[in-house]
Amino acid sequence: MRIFCEVFIQDFLPAVRAMVARELTEKHKLKQTEAAEKMGCTQGAISQYKRELRGGKIKALLKDKFIREEIEKYAARLLAGEVSHKDEQHFCNLCKLISVSPAIRQAHEPIGDLRETMK
């Protein structure tokens, strides 16, 4: 059985990054190159996030109000220079939030068992 951190990295981190990319480019009107610089990735990655070629679990994450709000806060802080794209604590907090989300548990069956490994 995989630990939840593995599930998060493989299944949900790309979707989180896709949500941040959307937030920066759509809400904050950054160009893809500017968003890529803030996020520590390439313009091509931003393009793929926006076209949903990466981050396939984004629909599941969008269903959860608390996850959406956390992504909005993170994107705003990233834009303001208050945090770096290397902010591990932010991703750990998101991982914990995702692990208890009813919307995510419905979309990803193994999470129910994996949540036990986080206690």
ROTIDREN-868249 format. One record per atom (N, C-alpha, C): x, y negated, z negated; residue in three letters. Coordinates in steps of 0.02 Angstrom, whole numbers, plus 32768, in hexadecimal, padded with zeros to 4 digits. Layout:
<pts>
    xx    yy    zz  code
     X     Y     Z   Ala
...
</pts>
This chain:
<pts>
    xx    yy    zz  code
  802A  803B  8000   Met
  8000  8000  8000   Met
  802C  7FC1  8000   Met
  8018  7F90  8027   Arg
  803D  7F51  802A   Arg
  802A  7F24  7FEF   Arg
  805B  7EFF  7FD7   Ile
  804B  7ECE  7FA3   Ile
  802A  7E92  7FC4   Ile
  8005  7E6B  7F9D   Phe
  7FDF  7E35  7FBA   Phe
  800B  7E02  7FDD   Phe
  8046  7DF5  7FC4   Cys
  8073  7DC5  7FE5   Cys
  8081  7DDA  802D   Cys
  8088  7E1B  8039   Glu
  8092  7E33  807D   Glu
  8055  7E26  80A8   Glu
  801B  7E32  808D   Val
  7FDD  7E25  80B1   Val
  7FD8  7DDB  80C2   Val
  7FE7  7DB1  8090   Phe
  7FE3  7D69  809B   Phe
  8012  7D53  80D2   Phe
  8051  7D68  80CE   Ile
  8083  7D54  8100   Ile
  806F  7D6A  8146   Ile
  805C  7DA8  814C   Gln
  804D  7DC3  818D   Gln
  8009  7DAC  81A9   Gln
  7FD6  7DAD  817F   Asp
  7F92  7DA1  8197   Asp
  7F79  7D5A  818F   Asp
  7F8D  7D38  815A   Phe
  7F6E  7CF8  814B   Phe
  7F9C  7CBB  8153   Phe
  7FDD  7CC3  814A   Leu
  800A  7C89  8152   Leu
  8004  7C6A  8197   Leu
  8002  7C91  81CE   Pro
  7FF8  7C71  820F   Pro
  7FB7  7C4A  8214   Pro
  7F83  7C63  81F4   Ala
  7F42  7C3F  81F5   Ala
  7F47  7BFF  81CC   Ala
  7F6A  7C01  8194   Val
  7F74  7BC5  816B   Val
  7F9A  7B91  8194   Val
  7FCF  7BA6  81B6   Arg
  7FF6  7B78  81DF   Arg
  7FCB  7B5C  8218   Arg
  7F9F  7B85  8234   Ala
  7F72  7B6D  8269   Ala
  7F43  7B38  824E   Ala
  7F2B  7B42  8211   Met
  7EFE  7B10  81F2   Met
  7F23  7ACE  81E5   Met
  7F61  7AD3  81CE   Val
  7F89  7A97  81C2   Val
  7F96  7A74  8205   Val
  7FA6  7A99  8238   Ala
  7FB3  7A7B  827A   Ala
  7F75  7A57  8293   Ala
  7F3B  7A76  828C   Arg
  7EFD  7A55  82A1   Arg
  7EF0  7A15  8279   Arg
  7EFB  7A1A  8239   Glu
  7EF0  79E0  820D   Glu
  7F1D  79A6  8222   Glu
  7F5D  79B4  822E   Leu
  7F8B  797F  8241   Leu
  7F7C  7962  8286   Leu
  7F6A  798C  82B5   Thr
  7F60  7974  82FA   Thr
  7F1A  7958  8306   Thr
  7EE8  7974  82E5   Glu
  7EA4  795D  82F2   Glu
  7E8E  7926  82C1   Glu
  7E97  7931  8282   Lys
  7E81  7900  8250   Lys
  7EB1  78C5  824C   Lys
  7EF2  78D5  824B   His
  7F24  78A0  8241   His
  7F42  7887  8283   His
  7F2B  78A4  82BA   Lys
  7F3C  788D  82FE   Lys
  7F87  788E  830E   Lys
  7FAC  78BE  82F0   Leu
  7FF2  78C5  8302   Leu
  7FF7  78E9  8345   Leu
  802B  78D8  836A   Lys
  803A  78FD  83A7   Lys
  8056  7941  8392   Lys
  8052  7971  83BF   Gln
  8069  79B5  83AE   Gln
  80B3  79B4  8399   Gln
  80DC  798C  83B8   Thr
  8123  7989  83A6   Thr
  812C  796D  8360   Thr
  8102  793B  834E   Glu
  8106  791E  830B   Glu
  80EF  7950  82D6   Glu
  80B9  7973  82E4   Ala
  80A0  79A6  82B6   Ala
  80D3  79DE  82AD   Ala
  80F2  79F1  82E4   Ala
  8125  7A26  82E2   Ala
  8160  7A11  82B6   Ala
  8174  79D3  82BB   Glu
  81AB  79BA  8292   Glu
  8199  79BC  8248   Glu
  815C  79A7  8237   Lys
  8145  79A8  81F2   Lys
  8141  79EF  81D7   Lys
  812C  7A1D  8203   Met
  8121  7A62  81EE   Met
  815F  7A8E  81F3   Met
  8194  7A75  8212   Gly
  81D1  7A9C  8219   Gly
  81CB  7AD4  824C   Gly
  81A7  7AC7  8282   Cys
  81A0  7AF9  82B8   Cys
  81A7  7AD5  82FB   Cys
  8196  7AF7  8330   Thr
  819D  7ADA  8373   Thr
  815A  7ABF  838B   Thr
  815D  7A94  83BE   Gln
  8121  7A7B  83DD   Gln
  80F9  7AB4  83FB   Gln
  811C  7AE5  8417   Gly
  80FB  7B20  8433   Gly
  80D3  7B46  8400   Gly
  80ED  7B4B  83C3   Ala
  80C8  7B6C  838E   Ala
  8087  7B46  837E   Ala
  808C  7B04  837B   Ile
  8050  7ADB  836E   Ile
  801C  7AE7  83A5   Ile
  8033  7AE8  83E2   Ser
  8006  7AF4  841B   Ser
  7FE3  7B38  8414   Ser
  8009  7B6B  8400   Gln
  7FEC  7BAD  83F7   Gln
  7FBB  7BAF  83BC   Gln
  7FCA  7B8B  8387   Tyr
  7F9B  7B87  834F   Tyr
  7F5A  7B66  8365   Tyr
  7F60  7B30  838A   Lys
  7F24  7B0C  83A0   Lys
  7EF9  7B35  83D1   Lys
  7F1A  7B5E  83F9   Arg
  7EF5  7B88  8429   Arg
  7EE2  7BCB  840B   Arg
  7EEF  7BD4  83CB   Glu
  7EDF  7C11  83A5   Glu
  7F01  7C4F  83C1   Glu
  7F3D  7C46  83DC   Leu
  7F66  7C7E  83F1   Leu
  7F8F  7C99  83B6   Leu
  7F96  7C70  8383   Arg
  7FB4  7C84  8343   Arg
  7F81  7C72  830D   Arg
  7F85  7C96  82D6   Gly
  7F59  7C86  829D   Gly
  7F13  7CA1  82A5   Gly
  7F0E  7CE0  82B9   Gly
  7ECD  7CFF  82C7   Gly
  7E9C  7D01  828E   Gly
  7EB3  7CFC  8251   Lys
  7E86  7CFF  8217   Lys
  7E6A  7CBA  8204   Lys
  7E74  7C89  822F   Ile
  7E5F  7C45  821F   Ile
  7E14  7C40  8212   Ile
  7DEC  7C66  8237   Lys
  7DA4  7C63  822E   Lys
  7D90  7C79  81E8   Lys
  7DB2  7CAB  81CE   Ala
  7DA4  7CC1  818A   Ala
  7DB6  7C8B  8157   Ala
  7DEF  7C6B  8161   Leu
  7E04  7C36  8132   Leu
  7DD6  7BFA  8135   Leu
  7DBE  7BE9  8170   Leu
  7D92  7BAF  8178   Leu
  7D50  7BB7  8153   Leu
  7D3D  7BF4  8143   Lys
  7CFE  7C01  811F   Lys
  7D02  7BED  80D6   Lys
  7D3E  7BE5  80BC   Asp
  7D46  7BD8  8074   Asp
  7D55  7B8D  8069   Asp
  7D26  7B6D  8047   Lys
  7D2C  7B24  803A   Lys
  7D6B  7B13  8013   Lys
  7D7D  7B3B  7FE2   Phe
  7DB7  7B2C  7FB8   Phe
  7DF8  7B32  7FDF   Phe
  7DFB  7B63  800B   Ile
  7E37  7B6B  8035   Ile
  7E3C  7B30  8065   Ile
  7E04  7B1D  8083   Arg
  7E05  7AE3  80B1   Arg
  7E1C  7AA4  808D   Arg
  7E03  7A99  8051   Glu
  7E16  7A5E  802B   Glu
  7E60  7A5F  801A   Glu
  7E7A  7A99  8008   Glu
  7EC1  7A9F  7FF7   Glu
  7EED  7A91  8034   Glu
  7ED8  7AA9  806E   Ile
  7EFD  7A9C  80AC   Ile
  7EFC  7A52  80BC   Ile
  7EC2  7A31  80B3   Glu
  7EBD  79E9  80C0   Glu
  7EED  79C2  8093   Glu
  7EEF  79D4  8053   Lys
  7F1B  79B3  8024   Lys
  7F64  79BD  8037   Lys
  7F75  79FB  8048   Tyr
  7FBA  7A0A  805B   Tyr
  7FCE  79E3  8099   Tyr
  7FA3  79E1  80CC   Ala
  7FB3  79BD  810A   Ala
  7FBD  7973  80FC   Ala
  7F93  7956  80D2   Ala
  7F9A  790F  80C0   Ala
  7FDC  7903  809C   Ala
  7FED  792F  806E   Arg
  802D  7928  8049   Arg
  8069  7933  8077   Arg
  8062  7961  80A6   Leu
  8097  796D  80D7   Leu
  80A1  792F  8102   Leu
  806B  7912  8118   Leu
  806D  78D5  8141   Leu
  808C  789B  811B   Leu
  807C  7895  80DC   Ala
  8095  785E  80B2   Ala
  80DE  7869  809D   Ala
  80F9  78A4  80AB   Gly
  813E  78B2  8097   Gly
  8145  78C6  804E   Gly
  810D  78D5  802D   Glu
  810E  78E8  7FE7   Glu
  8126  7930  7FDC   Glu
  811D  795A  800F   Val
  8133  799F  800D   Val
  8156  79B0  804E   Val
  817B  79E5  804D   Ser
  819E  79FE  8088   Ser
  817B  7A3D  80A1   Ser
  8186  7A4D  80E0   His
  816A  7A8C  80FB   His
  8189  7AC8  80D8   His
  81BC  7ABD  80B1   Lys
  81DD  7AF4  808D   Lys
  81C3  7AFB  8045   Lys
  818D  7AD8  8036   Asp
  816F  7AD9  7FF3   Asp
  8152  7B1D  7FE3   Asp
  8179  7B48  7FC4   Glu
  8163  7B8C  7FB5   Glu
  8129  7B8D  7F84   Glu
  8129  7B60  7F55   Gln
  80F5  7B61  7F21   Gln
  80B0  7B57  7F41   Gln
  80AD  7B2C  7F73   His
  806D  7B21  7F95   His
  8053  7B62  7FB3   His
  807F  7B87  7FD3   Phe
  8069  7BC5  7FF3   Phe
  8058  7BFB  7FC0   Phe
  807A  7BFC  7F88   Cys
  8068  7C2B  7F53   Cys
  8022  7C1A  7F37   Cys
  8015  7BD9  7F2F   Asn
  7FD2  7BC4  7F17   Asn
  7F9C  7BD7  7F4A   Asn
  7FAA  7BCD  7F89   Leu
  7F7A  7BE0  7FBD   Leu
  7F6F  7C2C  7FBE   Leu
  7FA4  7C51  7FB5   Cys
  7F9F  7C9A  7FB3   Cys
  7F70  7CB0  7F7B   Cys
  7F78  7C92  7F41   Lys
  7F4C  7CA2  7F08   Lys
  7F04  7C8F  7F16   Lys
  7EFB  7C55  7F35   Leu
  7EB7  7C3F  7F46   Leu
  7E97  7C6E  7F78   Leu
  7EBD  7C82  7FAA   Ile
  7EA4  7CAF  7FDD   Ile
  7E93  7CF3  7FBF   Ile
  7EBB  7D0A  7F90   Ser
  7EB1  7D4C  7F73   Ser
  7E6F  7D53  7F4E   Ser
  7E53  7D1B  7F36   Val
  7E15  7D1E  7F10   Val
  7DD9  7D05  7F38   Val
  7DE3  7CF4  7F76   Ser
  7DAE  7CD8  7F9F   Ser
  7D7D  7D0F  7FB6   Ser
  7D3D  7D07  7FA7   Pro
  7D0C  7D39  7FBF   Pro
  7D0B  7D3E  800B   Pro
  7D12  7D06  802E   Ala
  7D12  7D06  8077   Ala
  7D4B  7D30  8092   Ala
  7D84  7D2C  8072   Ile
  7DBF  7D51  8089   Ile
  7DB8  7D9B  8078   Ile
  7D9E  7DAA  803D   Arg
  7D95  7DF0  802C   Arg
  7D67  7E13  805D   Arg
  7D34  7DF0  8075   Gln
  7D06  7E0D  80A6   Gln
  7D2A  7E19  80E8   Gln
  7D56  7DEC  80FB   Ala
  7D78  7DF1  813C   Ala
  7DB2  7E22  813A   Ala
  7DCC  7E30  80FF   His
  7E08  7E59  80FA   His
  7E00  7E8B  80C1   His
  7DE6  7EC5  80CF   Glu
  7DD5  7EF7  809D   Glu
  7E0D  7F08  806B   Glu
  7E4C  7F11  8080   Pro
  7E7F  7F27  8050   Pro
  7E8D  7EF5  8018   Pro
  7E75  7EB7  801E   Ile
  7E83  7E86  7FEB   Ile
  7E67  7E99  7FA8   Ile
  7E2D  7EB8  7FA7   Gly
  7E10  7ECD  7F68   Gly
  7E41  7EF6  7F3E   Gly
  7E63  7F26  7F5D   Asp
  7E94  7F4F  7F3A   Asp
  7ED4  7F28  7F2D   Asp
  7EE8  7EFF  7F5C   Leu
  7F28  7EDB  7F56   Leu
  7F26  7EA6  7F1F   Leu
  7EEB  7E8C  7F10   Arg
  7EE5  7E5A  7EDC   Arg
  7EFC  7E76  7E99   Arg
  7EF4  7EB6  7E90   Glu
  7F0A  7ED6  7E52   Glu
  7F55  7ED0  7E48   Glu
  7F7C  7ECE  7E7F   Thr
  7FC4  7ECA  7E7A   Thr
  7FDB  7E85  7E63   Thr
  7FAE  7E53  7E66   Met
  7FC2  7E0F  7E53   Met
  7FBA  7E01  7E09   Met
  7F9A  7E2E  7DE5   Lys
  7F8C  7E23  7D9D   Lys
  7FCA  7E2B  7D74   Lys
</pts>
